[in-house]
Amino acid sequence: MTFSPEPLAALLQALDQEGYAFTTVTPATHQRVLARRPGEVASDLRDIFGWSMSFARDTLPGDLLDLLREGGALDERSGVYRSLVRVSSLSGRLFLHSAYPTEEEDSVFFGPDTYRFARFVEASAEDLDPPRHLVDLGAGAGPGGISAAGLLEPDAVSLVDINPRALALACANAMAAGLEVETIEGGLADVAGDIDLIIANPPFIADSKGRNYRDGGDMLGAGVSLDWARQSLERLSEGGTMLLYTGTPIIAGEDRLLSALSELADEAGASLRYEELDPDIFGEELDQPAYADAGAERIAAVGAVLRKG
């Protein structure tokens, strides 16, 4: 099913006027919260658009139900309704993303990593001049690029992703925020012109199911992060910056992504500032064979600032 951005943007604006707010948690926490309410149906907007609960027809005002249907985001079966999107709060804005659970290949993720990513970009933006061209690589629903644009006011914003469903939601989120953006299905090679700021929150889990929004490739999930950093340094204009938020496995006390990024920066004549933002995230993944067999001690959230030239 294809999402239609215009009615979904109108839905976000209507929810904002209603004072809607919701903080999205990890899938494990979401599951625990729903387990307390077995067999229940939604009773309010947060249940419908936050906790992804099924709802009866009269629970949602007709205008909101119509917008959800027109946006291609309503599932109706035997008189039981369910939203195919969630709506989360971030930095004073509302953002659409996939309903729970995010198990499909083209699911559009939003969660605690999104909040950490946004905080990292916000803190890093204090040292940046307004860019001419901001690119959010692997943008998903666009929370990073849209939030960064609000802070830095670039001349142009490109949201880049391989997932067309993500880009449809990113377009709706940008419209609701009153921001003009270019959405590009593909990668950096598909972005035209000079680029002086790239931000990215790549997938970084060694995912046995190989889901694009989650699987970070080799190096126990850090491979995509390293590859995107390499591509970014090749595309950035002289003096340009990449803000990379990601996760890295720590094995016997060693952060191999840090070592690889340091080597990459040296080869490219770039500077690197690297910070561990959270020492222990997604601890449940350590039970998976890939991490257990490698002796991974933890997965850390990190932020890297790479400046070219």
C-alpha positions in Angstrom: 0.0 0.0 0.0 1.2 3.5 -0.9 0.9 6.4 1.6 -0.4 9.7 0.3 1.5 12.6 1.9 -1.1 15.4 1.7 -3.9 13.9 3.9 -1.4 12.5 6.3 0.2 15.9 6.7 -3.3 17.3 7.4 -3.7 14.5 10.0 -0.5 15.5 11.8 -1.7 19.1 11.9 -5.1 18.1 13.3 -3.4 15.9 16.0 -1.2 18.8 16.9 -4.2 21.1 17.3 -5.7 18.4 19.6 -2.5 18.7 21.8 -1.5 15.1 21.0 1.9 14.0 22.2 3.6 10.6 22.4 7.1 9.4 23.2 8.0 6.1 21.3 9.8 3.5 23.3 11.8 0.4 22.3 9.8 -2.6 20.8 10.5 -4.6 23.9 9.0 -1.9 26.2 6.1 -1.4 23.8 5.3 -5.1 24.0 5.5 -5.1 27.8 3.1 -2.1 28.0 0.6 -3.8 25.7 0.8 -7.0 27.6 -0.8 -5.3 30.6 -3.9 -4.6 28.5 -4.8 -8.0 26.9 -7.9 -7.9 24.7 -8.5 -4.2 25.1 -9.2 -1.8 22.3 -8.1 1.8 22.1 -9.9 4.4 24.1 -8.1 7.6 23.0 -5.8 9.1 20.4 -2.6 8.0 22.2 -3.9 4.4 22.1 -4.6 4.7 18.4 -1.6 6.6 17.1 0.9 5.8 19.8 0.3 2.3 21.1 -1.0 1.0 17.8 -4.1 -0.5 19.3 -7.2 -1.5 17.3 -10.2 0.8 17.7 -13.9 1.0 17.2 -15.4 3.3 14.6 -16.7 5.8 17.1 -13.4 6.2 18.9 -11.9 8.4 16.3 -13.6 11.6 15.0 -14.8 11.2 11.5 -12.5 13.9 10.0 -9.4 12.1 11.3 -10.7 8.7 10.2 -11.2 10.1 6.7 -7.7 11.6 6.6 -6.2 8.3 7.7 -8.2 6.4 5.0 -7.3 9.0 2.3 -3.7 8.7 3.3 -3.7 5.0 2.7 -2.9 4.3 6.4 -6.1 2.7 7.6 -6.6 -1.1 8.1 -10.3 -2.1 8.5 -11.3 -5.7 9.1 -14.8 -6.8 10.2 -15.6 -3.4 11.7 -12.3 -3.2 13.6 -10.0 -0.4 12.7 -6.2 0.0 13.1 -3.8 2.8 12.0 -0.9 1.7 9.9 1.1 4.6 11.1 2.2 5.8 14.5 2.7 9.5 15.5 5.5 10.5 17.8 6.7 13.8 19.3 10.2 15.2 18.8 11.5 18.7 19.4 8.0 20.2 19.4 6.9 18.5 16.2 4.9 15.4 15.3 6.3 12.7 13.1 4.6 9.8 11.3 6.3 6.4 11.1 5.3 2.7 11.0 2.8 1.2 13.4 4.0 -1.4 15.9 5.3 -4.0 15.4 7.9 -3.0 12.8 8.5 -6.4 11.4 8.1 -5.8 7.6 11.0 -5.2 5.3 9.9 -1.7 4.5 8.9 -0.7 8.0 9.8 2.9 8.9 11.5 3.0 12.2 11.3 5.7 14.9 12.4 5.1 18.6 14.8 6.0 21.3 17.7 6.0 18.8 15.8 8.8 16.9 15.7 10.9 20.1 19.5 10.3 20.7 20.2 11.1 17.0 18.2 14.4 17.2 20.0 15.4 20.5 23.4 14.7 18.9 22.6 16.8 15.8 21.3 19.6 18.0 24.4 19.7 20.1 26.7 19.4 17.1 24.8 22.2 15.2 26.1 24.8 17.7 29.5 24.5 16.0 28.2 24.7 12.4 27.5 27.5 10.0 24.2 27.4 8.1 24.7 24.9 5.3 23.8 25.6 1.7 22.8 21.9 1.1 21.8 19.6 3.9 21.4 15.9 3.1 19.8 13.4 5.5 21.2 10.0 4.3 19.0 7.1 5.2 16.4 9.6 6.3 13.6 7.2 7.0 10.6 9.3 8.0 12.9 12.4 8.0 13.0 13.4 11.7 16.7 14.1 11.6 16.7 16.2 8.5 13.6 18.1 9.4 14.8 18.8 12.9 18.2 19.9 11.6 16.7 22.2 9.0 14.7 23.9 11.7 17.9 24.6 13.6 20.3 25.5 10.8 18.0 26.9 8.1 19.8 25.5 5.0 19.1 26.7 1.5 18.2 23.2 0.4 17.3 19.9 2.2 17.5 16.5 0.6 16.0 13.4 2.4 17.5 10.3 0.9 16.4 6.7 1.4 15.9 3.4 -0.5 12.5 2.9 1.0 9.6 4.7 -0.9 7.2 4.2 2.0 9.7 6.0 4.2 10.0 8.9 1.8 6.2 9.2 1.5 6.0 9.6 5.3 9.0 12.0 5.2 7.2 14.1 2.7 4.1 14.3 4.9 6.2 15.1 8.0 8.0 17.9 6.1 4.7 19.3 4.8 3.2 19.3 8.3 6.3 21.2 9.5 6.0 23.8 6.7 9.3 22.7 5.3 10.2 22.4 1.6 12.3 19.3 1.0 13.5 17.1 -1.9 13.0 13.4 -1.4 15.3 11.0 -3.3 14.9 7.3 -3.6 18.4 5.9 -3.7 21.8 7.0 -2.2 24.3 9.8 -2.3 25.1 9.0 -5.9 21.6 10.2 -6.7 22.0 13.6 -5.1 22.8 16.4 -7.4 25.1 19.3 -6.7 27.5 20.2 -3.9 26.9 19.0 -0.4 28.3 20.7 2.7 26.4 18.9 5.5 25.4 15.2 5.7 23.7 13.8 8.7 23.0 10.1 9.1 21.6 7.5 11.5 22.3 4.3 9.6 21.1 0.8 10.7 23.7 -0.8 13.0 22.3 -4.1 14.3 23.5 -7.5 13.1 20.0 -8.5 12.1 19.4 -12.2 11.3 16.3 -11.2 9.2 18.3 -8.7 7.1 15.7 -5.9 7.4 17.0 -2.8 5.6 16.0 -0.4 8.3 17.8 -2.5 10.9 20.6 -4.5 9.4 24.0 -2.8 9.6 25.9 -5.4 7.6 29.3 -6.7 8.5 31.5 -5.7 11.5 28.6 -6.9 13.7 26.4 -4.2 12.2 28.9 -1.4 12.0 29.8 -2.0 8.3 27.0 0.3 6.9 28.1 3.1 9.1 31.7 2.9 7.9 30.6 2.7 4.3 28.3 5.7 4.6 31.2 7.7 6.2 33.4 6.8 3.3 30.8 7.8 0.7 30.2 11.0 2.6 33.8 12.1 2.7 34.0 11.4 -1.1 30.9 13.6 -1.8 31.3 16.5 0.7 32.6 19.8 -0.5 35.9 21.0 1.0 35.2 22.1 4.5 32.0 20.1 4.6 30.8 18.0 7.6 29.2 14.7 8.3 27.3 14.1 11.6 27.1 10.3 12.1 25.0 8.8 14.9 25.2 5.0 15.1 25.8 2.0 17.3 28.9 -0.1 17.6 29.7 -3.4 19.3 32.3 -3.4 22.0 34.4 -6.6 22.0 37.0 -7.2 24.7 36.9 -3.4 25.5 37.6 -2.5 21.9 35.5 -0.2 19.6 36.5 -1.4 16.2 34.3 1.2 14.4 36.4 4.0 16.1 39.6 2.4 14.8 38.2 2.1 11.3 36.8 5.7 11.2 40.1 7.0 12.5 41.9 5.3 9.7 39.4 6.5 7.1 39.7 10.1 8.3 43.5 10.0 8.1 43.3 8.6 4.6 40.8 11.3 3.5 42.6 14.2 5.2 39.6 14.8 7.5 39.3 15.5 11.2 37.3 13.2 13.5 35.6 14.0 16.8 34.1 10.9 18.3 32.0 10.5 21.5 30.3 7.6 23.2 26.8 8.9 23.9 25.2 5.9 25.7 27.3 2.9 26.9 24.7 0.2 26.7 21.8 0.1 24.2 19.8 -2.9 22.8 21.3 -5.2 25.4 18.8 -7.9 24.4 20.6 -8.3 21.0 23.7 -9.7 22.9 21.7 -13.0 23.2 21.7 -13.4 19.4 24.3 -15.9 18.1 26.3 -13.3 16.1 27.0 -11.2 19.1 27.4 -14.1 21.5 29.8 -15.9 19.3 32.0 -12.8 18.8 32.1 -12.2 22.6 30.4 -8.7 22.3 30.2 -7.1 25.7 27.8 -4.3 24.9 26.5 -2.1 22.0 27.3 1.6 22.5 25.6 4.6 20.9 28.2 6.9 19.4 28.4 10.2 17.6 31.1 11.0 15.1 31.8 14.4 13.5 33.9 14.1 10.4 35.1 17.4 8.8 36.7 17.3 5.3 39.8 19.4 4.8 
